[in-house]
């Protein structure tokens, strides 16, 4: 298949939640789906018997304080395209089918509940209008918004729902971003505009380091993360008992416009306070937990704690399956201990930007304690076994939670599983290599696959082995064997079909939402072909926040090294509003930059503001486009053509389940 080159804008911030997924147009035909095998049916029944499904407290809490809903809960953009549809999940009103893990089904039923909810006097939440929730804190005259969702369209719908039930007379006094993940800031312009911020003196608060992390997380590996996000959230799957039923953290992601307004006030230390519109807030910094910059908020008068995303009703990801830097569960647990020390015994309700609140002084401490213990236990036990010489996959099979945690619904692995989190912790400390020399210099997947097929006695034999494993219910072995067969001959329709059936059954059995979506997305691509990264465009607001250094780093990772080995390039870039000059040059195929004077004279100079220079992210070093953006170019423009020819952007359609 011919590989299409994309501008950096088209691959930058295909937001890590795949922000513009065309679910309605891209949903793949699920008619070829198969029923659950008796092995999966038996597994589902064992789960029904082993977990406390008669405990309905979560349903009581998730419905508590309901004030009204958007009916129908469907949000469209300015082109009349659906960007959010929670009503499509009405099938969750039924009992769990054999084709879905009953524990994940239960979680999805809870997440399907939507509307405006009263948390406690003066605090309201809109849930079920996005992957995340937005919270309204009512002050003396106006309202403070915490985490304004992912997209402008769903943000505006949430505000309209709040105003429908609480009136329109309350002006927005402040916006608070708890951390730099897009589902916690991307909808901000559905609430306020840049002009509102300036004219009405609206505070936009965020933890120190927010902007850098918000913009930079996907710069270097954004294309790959976005492609894998399509798997993680089941972007191309139809919703239904045999398809996408939820993501464990929320149902799915909206497909609207991602926006960003730069914070004008930063929180930098634990115990820092703000009083806005009569609302007193005490902040707790929690860096290197669920996000590299994150903060919790306590409201003393309301005796309410916002836990951001550090305490939710799931075991969260230590390493998200889309790809990212490994998070630090040790730091996570330490910060939750600090949370309990600071606010435990006083807070009467804890709420987060996902899931539902927990009420009661003792219940709050119990909830925070179980969350803290979960991260601490899995971290510490992984390190204990690691130091006995076990590798990541071995520890993942050995480690089980204490019964008290295992039976706690909020500790279940709906978004981050024990299995893949253990492997992530191993990776954090030990890296990819397990110490066995046999694994130090393996063949590539295709070359390894050819040899495994030969070892098995040919393609017919390896398919037979895979089918026998499938028929015996050994799905993990069937997946491994048949994956080798597919990577040896991706055009063999029989092996593709069989591996698709294997992945489908593994999806049916998964308690973890992203696992289910990964398996069934693999099924879909084996049956229907590569669905790529079903996205529209990147966010202009996000690109506009790129610093020059972020921009140069992003260009550097696109340089085709071998093509640049013998090329010379010397460019000066003057950032006019910062009064600084960056020198860019090629050194052994690497793009280097510095602000220090260089001995080699630049052959071409670009002069523009930091915002104007982000045109390099949109169009690359194209002289006409740069001049149109207001950038002055002096010197040899042909150098920019050479620069452009060396850029090799990522491919958002790379294969995953086939070579």
DAQUIJO-V577604 format. One line per field, one symbol per residue. ss: DSSP state (A for helix, B for strand, O for the rest). psi: psi as a letter, one per 40 degrees, with the letter a starting at -180 (. if undefined). burial: I if it has 16 or more other C-alpha atoms within 10 Angstrom, else O. A space follows every 50 residues. Layout:
BEGIN
ss = ???
psi = ???
burial = ???
END
This chain:
BEGIN
ss = OOOOOOOAAAAOOOOOOOOOOOAAAAOOOOOOOOOOOAAAAAAAAAAAAA OOOOOOAAAAAAAOOBBBOOOOOBBBOOOOOBBBBOAAAAAAAOOOOOOO OAAAAAAAAAAAOOBBBBBBOOBBBBBOOOOOOBBBBBOOOOBBBBOOOO OAAAAAAAAAAAAAAAOOOOOBBBBBBOBOOAAAOOOAAAOOOAAAAAAO OOBBBBBOOAAAAAAAOOOOOAAAAAAAAAAAOOOOOOBOOOOBOOOOOO OOOOOOOOOOOOOOBBBOOOOOBBBBOOBBBBBBBOOOOOOOOBBBBBBO OOOBBBOOOOOOOOOOOOOOOOOOOOOOAAAAAAAAAAAAAAAOOOOOBB BOOOOOOBBOAAAAAAAAAAAAAAAAAAAAAAAAAAOOOOOAAAAAAAOO OOAAAAOOAAAOOOOOOAAAAAAAAAAAAAOOOOOOAAAOOOOOAAAAAA AAAAAAOOAAAAAAAAAAAAAOOOAAAAAAAAAAAAAAOOOOAAAAAAAA AAAAAAAAAOOOAAAAAAAAAAAAAAAAOOOOOOOOOOOAAAAOOOOAAA AAAAAAOOBOAAAAOOOOOBBBBBBOOOOBBBBBBBBOOBBBBBOOOOOO OOOBBBBBOAAAAOAAAAAOOOAAAAAAOOOBBBBOOAAAAAAAAABOOO OOOOOOOOO
psi = hhhhhiiddeehffieegdfhgdddehihedeiiiiiddddddddddddd igeeheddddddehehdiihhighhiaeefhhehgeeeedeeeiihideh hdddddddddddhiahihdihehiihieeidiiihhhhaddaihhhgfad idddddddddddddeeieehihdihhhdifideeededeediidddddde fhhhiiiheddddddededdfdddddddddddefdeiihidebheieddi daiifahhihhhiehiheiheiiihhfehhhhihhgifbdidhiiihhgd defihhebfehifihihdhiedhiihigddddddddddddddehedheih iaeiaiihihddddddddddddddddddddddddddeeeiidddddddhi iiddddehdeeigddhiddddddddddddeadheehddedgiiidddddd dddddeeidddddddddddddeegddddddddddddedgeehdddddddd ddddddddehdhdddddddddddddddeiheaggibiihddddeehiddd ddddddeehgdddedeiihhhhhhgdeefihhhhihhfehhiiieiiidh hieihhhiidddeeddddeafhddddddeehhhhahdddddddddehgii hefiidei.
burial = OOOOOOIIIIIIIIIIIIIIIIIIOOIIOOOOIOOIIOIIIOIIOOOIOO OOOOOOOIIOOIIOIIIOIIOOIIIIOOOOOIIIIIIOIOOIOOOIIIII IIIIIIIIIIIIIIIIIIIIOOIIIIIIIIIIIIIIIIIOOIIIIIIIII IIIIIIIIIIIIOOOOOOOOOIIIIIIIIIIIIIIIIIIIIIOOOOIOOO OIIIIIIIIIIOIIIIIIIIIIIIIIIIIIIIIIIIIIIIIIIIIIIIII IIIIIIIIIIIOIOOIIIOOOOOOOIIOIIIIIIIIIIIIIIIIIIIIIO OIIIIIIIIIIIIIIIIIIIIIIOOIIIIIIIIIIIIIIIOOIIOIIIII IIIIIIIIIOIOIIIOIIIIIIIIIIIIIOIIIOIIOOOIIIOOIIOOIO OOOOIOOIIIIIIIIIIIIIIIIIIIIIOOOOOIOOOOOOOOOOOIOOII IIIOOOOOIOOIIOIIIOIIOOIOIOIIIOIIIIIIIIIIOOOOIIOIII IIIIIIIIIIIIIIIIIIIIIIIIIIIOOIIIIIIIIIIIIIIIIIIIOI IIIIIIIIIIIOOIOOIOIIIIIIIOOOOOIIIIIIOOIIIIIOOOOOOO OIIIIIIIIIIIIIIIIIIIIIIOOIIOIOIOIOOOIOIIOOIIOIIIII IIIIOOIIO
END
